[in-house]
Amino acid sequence: MKSPLAPGIQVVTSLSRDSWYRGFILFLTFLFYTAYHLSRKPISIVKSELHKNCSTVIRPVDLNITDNDTWCDWVPFDQDNYQTLFGVLDNSFLVAYAIGMFFSGIFGERLPLRYYLSVGMLLSGVFTCLFGLGYYWEIHSLWYYAFIQVMNGLMQTTGWPAVVACVGNWFGKGKRGFIMGVWNSHTSVGNILGSLIAGVFVSSAWGMSFIVPGIIIASTGILCFFFLVEKPEDVNCTPPQYHNVQEINETEPLLPNGNQSINRSISTETPEIVEDHSKAISFCGALRIPGVVEFSLCLMFAKLVSYTFLYWLPLYISNVAHFKAKEAGDMSTLFDVGGIVGGIMAGLVSDFTGGRASTCYVMLIAAAPMVRISNIR
């Protein structure tokens, strides 16, 4: 008796060439931005090692130091204002990241995404490693670490606009809240992996907490250069917006110009003509797109909380619960576990209800008391 085709092979053969490519691109971009966040996380884990309670640490017998309070700390973070110095490092990254974001999207729309992402990840890996090499080179200058953070912040801006543009090229419009909810968990997955990897080395040689993530993101940059496909047309796949007959309002421009006849004529053009007419949008033009300002403000306040947790939660746990650096880092990953579950749930709800703004509103309102509860000791 002849056995039926293996179940796994049945699944493989049932998927079209377009589906395979889309799944591959979704996986690649997920991997890329996971690496970006993985390389951002070590600084929050290492903080509690750069400044800790030296009275609880066994001092080597051959170490002749009279100051028992700070002998185990890393200069210059052995001072009483160490939290301010940590804030300088965080702000160096975030200010550079914020400024760079204004220009990154412009460059990302005008440069090949594969080159843009590859160079960005390689340079991010270089600067992440340089921060860790400060441990082995015994560099104790705050300005060295601040400069590395500034440069790393600028390089990290290459990630988000590029991966979003690439996913948009392959998936287009439509109900994809669940897909994006799963895909957008790359930030939380990266934070979790970054915490776990940094925690392995933080107590023995904290420099490796940066070097290993730096090597990982640089390696994904090489992977990007060899395998990323920017657009479906590059491999003779069907552009997503032309899979099915679409309504006129999906093919009209995002920016209304008051001329409905022109808008309707655009919807009847062939894909090739529409492709030729596309061009990069300006900053002011982006602000005129309905919903951009509103959702940007929502994201700003959401990021205010998430980045506070990203950079300070492990140190907070270490100081309040008196955990060691590795234990505090492991505990902080629970925040990102919630981020994965919440992102997927938000995608499902937005797909089911069609109310993306309402979903965002409810989750932001629900997050407010959670932040307050987390401060109760």
C-alpha positions in Angstrom: 0.0 0.0 0.0 1.3 3.4 -1.0 1.5 5.9 1.9 0.1 9.4 1.5 2.4 12.4 1.1 4.0 13.3 4.4 2.1 16.0 6.2 5.0 18.4 6.3 5.5 18.1 2.6 1.8 18.7 2.0 2.1 22.0 3.8 5.2 22.9 1.9 3.6 22.2 -1.5 0.3 24.0 -0.6 2.1 27.3 -0.1 2.7 29.5 -3.1 6.0 31.0 -4.1 4.7 34.4 -3.0 3.8 33.0 0.4 7.2 31.5 0.9 8.9 34.8 0.1 6.6 36.8 2.4 7.2 34.4 5.2 10.9 34.6 4.7 11.0 38.4 4.6 8.8 38.6 7.7 11.2 36.2 9.5 14.3 38.1 8.3 13.0 41.6 9.4 11.9 40.1 12.7 15.4 38.8 13.2 17.0 42.1 12.2 15.1 44.3 14.6 15.4 41.7 17.4 19.2 42.2 17.0 18.8 45.9 17.2 17.0 45.7 20.6 19.3 42.9 21.7 22.2 45.3 21.4 20.5 48.1 23.2 19.6 46.2 26.4 23.1 45.4 28.0 23.6 48.9 29.4 20.6 48.5 31.7 21.9 45.1 33.0 25.5 46.4 33.5 24.5 49.5 35.5 24.1 47.5 38.7 27.6 46.1 38.2 29.2 49.4 37.5 28.0 50.7 40.8 27.1 48.3 43.6 27.2 47.9 47.3 30.9 47.0 47.9 30.3 46.1 51.5 28.6 42.9 50.4 31.4 41.9 48.0 34.4 39.8 49.2 37.5 41.9 48.7 40.6 40.1 47.3 43.3 39.7 49.9 46.0 41.3 47.7 43.9 44.5 47.1 45.1 47.3 49.4 42.4 49.9 49.3 41.2 51.9 52.3 37.9 53.1 50.8 35.6 50.1 51.5 32.5 51.8 50.0 33.5 52.1 46.3 36.5 49.8 45.8 34.5 47.4 43.6 32.8 50.1 41.4 33.9 51.1 37.9 35.3 54.6 37.8 33.8 57.1 37.1 30.5 55.5 38.3 31.9 55.1 41.8 30.7 58.6 42.8 27.6 59.6 44.7 26.1 61.0 41.5 26.3 57.7 39.7 22.6 57.8 38.8 23.2 61.2 37.1 26.1 59.7 35.1 24.0 56.8 34.1 21.4 59.3 32.9 24.1 61.0 30.8 24.7 57.7 29.0 21.0 57.1 28.5 20.4 60.6 27.2 23.4 60.5 24.9 21.8 57.5 23.2 18.2 58.7 23.2 18.9 62.3 22.1 21.0 61.1 19.2 18.4 58.5 18.4 15.6 61.1 18.4 17.6 63.5 16.2 18.7 60.7 13.9 15.1 59.5 13.4 14.2 62.7 11.7 16.7 62.0 8.9 16.8 58.2 8.9 13.4 57.9 7.3 14.4 60.4 4.6 17.6 58.4 3.8 15.7 55.1 4.1 13.2 56.1 1.4 16.0 57.2 -1.0 18.7 54.6 -0.5 18.6 50.8 -1.1 17.1 49.2 2.0 19.5 46.3 1.9 22.6 48.5 1.9 21.1 50.9 4.5 20.2 48.1 6.9 23.4 46.2 6.5 25.6 49.2 7.1 23.5 50.3 10.0 23.7 46.9 11.8 27.4 46.5 11.1 28.2 50.0 12.6 25.8 49.4 15.5 27.8 46.2 16.2 31.1 48.1 16.1 30.0 50.7 18.6 28.4 48.2 20.9 31.6 46.3 21.0 33.6 49.4 21.6 31.6 50.1 24.7 32.4 46.6 26.0 36.1 47.0 25.0 36.3 49.9 27.5 36.4 47.2 30.2 39.4 45.4 28.7 41.2 48.7 27.8 40.4 50.0 31.3 38.9 53.2 30.0 37.4 55.3 32.9 36.4 58.4 30.9 32.7 59.2 31.0 33.0 61.0 27.7 34.3 57.9 26.0 31.2 56.0 26.9 28.9 59.0 26.2 30.5 59.3 22.7 30.0 55.6 22.0 26.3 56.0 23.1 25.8 58.9 20.7 27.2 57.1 17.8 25.3 54.0 18.6 22.1 55.9 18.9 22.6 57.4 15.4 23.4 54.0 13.9 20.4 52.4 15.6 18.0 54.8 13.7 18.6 52.8 10.5 16.6 49.9 11.9 13.0 50.9 12.4 12.2 52.9 9.2 14.0 50.3 7.0 12.3 47.2 8.4 8.9 48.8 8.4 9.4 50.0 4.8 10.4 46.5 3.7 7.5 44.8 5.4 5.2 47.4 3.8 6.6 46.5 0.4 5.7 42.9 0.9 2.4 43.0 2.8 0.7 46.3 1.8 -2.6 47.2 3.3 -5.5 45.3 4.7 -6.3 43.5 8.0 -2.9 42.5 9.2 -3.1 43.5 12.9 -2.4 40.0 14.1 0.5 39.6 11.7 2.0 42.9 12.8 1.3 42.1 16.5 3.3 38.9 16.2 6.0 40.6 14.1 6.2 43.6 16.4 7.1 41.4 19.3 10.7 41.6 18.0 11.3 44.5 20.4 10.4 42.4 23.4 12.2 39.3 22.2 15.3 41.4 21.6 15.1 42.9 25.1 14.7 39.4 26.6 17.6 37.9 24.7 19.7 41.0 25.4 19.0 40.7 29.2 19.8 37.0 29.3 23.0 37.3 27.2 24.3 40.3 29.2 23.4 38.5 32.5 25.7 35.6 31.6 28.8 37.8 31.6 27.8 40.8 33.8 29.3 39.5 37.1 32.5 38.1 35.6 33.5 40.4 32.8 30.8 43.0 32.0 32.6 44.0 28.8 31.4 40.7 27.2 27.8 41.8 27.9 28.3 44.3 25.1 30.8 42.5 22.8 28.6 39.4 22.3 25.4 41.4 21.4 27.6 43.6 19.2 28.9 40.5 17.3 25.3 39.2 16.9 23.9 42.4 15.4 27.0 42.7 13.1 26.4 39.1 12.0 22.8 39.9 11.2 24.0 42.8 9.1 26.0 40.4 7.0 22.9 38.2 6.7 20.9 41.1 5.6 23.4 42.0 2.8 23.2 38.5 1.3 19.5 37.6 1.7 17.2 40.6 2.1 14.8 41.2 -0.9 13.4 44.7 -0.7 10.4 44.4 -3.0 8.3 41.5 -4.5 9.0 42.8 -8.0 12.7 42.0 -7.5 12.0 38.3 -7.5 9.0 38.3 -9.8 6.5 38.0 -7.0 3.1 39.7 -7.0 2.9 43.1 -5.2 0.4 42.6 -2.3 -1.8 45.5 -3.2 -2.8 43.9 -6.4 -3.7 40.4 -5.1 -7.4 41.2 -5.1 -9.7 43.8 -6.6 -9.6 46.8 -4.2 -11.9 49.6 -3.3 -11.3 53.0 -4.7 -10.5 54.4 -1.3 -7.6 52.1 -0.9 -5.9 53.4 -4.0 -6.6 57.0 -3.4 -3.7 59.1 -2.0 -3.4 59.5 1.7 -3.3 63.3 1.3 -6.6 64.6 -0.1 -6.1 67.3 -2.8 -9.8 68.0 -3.4 -9.7 66.6 -7.0 -11.8 63.4 -6.9 -11.6 62.8 -10.6 -7.8 62.7 -10.5 -7.9 60.4 -7.5 -10.3 58.0 -9.3 -8.2 58.0 -12.5 -5.2 57.0 -10.4 -7.0 53.9 -9.1 -7.5 52.7 -12.7 -3.9 52.8 -13.7 -1.8 49.7 -14.1 0.6 48.7 -11.3 3.6 49.8 -13.4 2.3 53.3 -13.8 1.5 53.7 -10.1 5.0 52.5 -9.3 6.5 55.1 -11.6 4.5 57.9 -9.9 5.5 57.0 -6.4 8.0 59.2 -4.6 9.4 59.8 -1.2 7.2 61.9 1.0 8.4 65.0 2.8 8.4 65.6 6.6 5.6 68.2 6.4 3.7 65.9 4.0 3.9 63.1 6.5 2.4 65.3 9.2 -0.6 66.0 7.0 -1.5 62.3 6.7 -4.6 61.7 8.8 -3.7 60.1 12.2 0.0 60.6 12.0 0.2 63.3 14.7 -2.3 61.6 17.0 -0.6 58.2 16.8 2.8 59.8 17.2 1.7 61.5 20.4 0.4 58.2 21.7 3.6 56.4 20.8 5.7 59.2 22.4 4.1 58.6 25.8 4.1 54.9 25.4 7.8 55.0 24.6 8.4 57.3 27.7 7.3 54.4 29.9 8.8 51.6 27.9 12.3 53.2 27.7 12.2 54.0 31.4 11.6 50.4 32.1 14.2 49.4 29.4 17.0 51.4 30.9 16.2 51.5 34.6 14.1 48.5 35.6 17.0 46.1 36.3 18.8 48.7 38.4 15.5 49.5 40.2 15.0 45.8 41.0 18.6 45.5 42.2 18.4 48.4 44.5 14.9 47.8 45.9 14.8 44.0 46.0 18.6 43.7 46.6 19.0 41.2 43.7 22.3 40.5 42.1 22.8 42.0 38.6 22.0 38.8 36.7 18.9 38.0 38.9 17.6 41.6 38.4 18.1 41.3 34.6 16.3 38.0 34.5 13.4 39.4 36.5 13.1 42.5 34.3 12.4 40.2 31.3 8.8 39.7 32.6 8.0 43.2 31.5 8.8 42.2 27.9 7.0 38.9 28.2 3.9 41.0 28.9 4.8 43.1 25.9 4.7 40.0 23.6 1.3 38.9 24.8 -0.2 42.4 24.8 1.0 43.1 21.3 -0.5 40.0 19.9 -3.7 40.6 21.7 -3.9 44.1 20.5 -3.4 42.9 16.9 -6.2 40.4 17.2 -8.6 42.9 18.7 -7.9 45.5 16.1 -8.5 43.0 13.3 -11.7 41.8 14.9 -13.2 45.2 15.6 -11.5 47.3 13.0 -10.9 49.9 15.6 -7.1 50.5 15.8 -7.5 53.8 17.6 -9.9 52.4 20.1 -7.6 49.5 20.9 -4.7 51.9 21.4 -6.8 54.1 23.7 -8.0 51.3 25.9 -4.5 49.8 26.3 -2.9 53.1 27.1 -5.6 53.8 29.7 -5.1 50.4 31.2 -1.3 50.8 31.4 -1.5 54.0 33.6 -2.6 52.2 36.8 -0.2 49.4 36.1 2.8 51.8 36.2 1.6 53.1 39.5 1.1 49.7 41.0 4.6 48.7 40.0 5.9 51.5 42.3 4.3 50.1 45.4 6.8 48.5 47.7 
